[in-house]
């Protein structure tokens, strides 16, 4: 499949892309809830020291979030959306 054809297939309107991004972020937060709770537990009662005391928990949370919120995931969601729309149109 050529680059131009792939770009056309994954093209969606700006509002749709924004909605898909929002959905992707919500799903990521749900998937990474365990790490968010660990970070929140570590951060409870701390102020400035949270930066160095909770560094590992923050890193784990960020790694998890990045796995679920990257360009590859968004492109996959766009393809799925496009396929759904094509199926509805048929």
Secondary structure by P-SEA (a helix, b strand, c coil): ccaaaaaaaacccaaaaaaaaaaaaaaaaaaaaaaaaaaaaaaccccccccccaaaaaaaaaaaaaaaccaaaaaaaaaaaaaaaaaaac
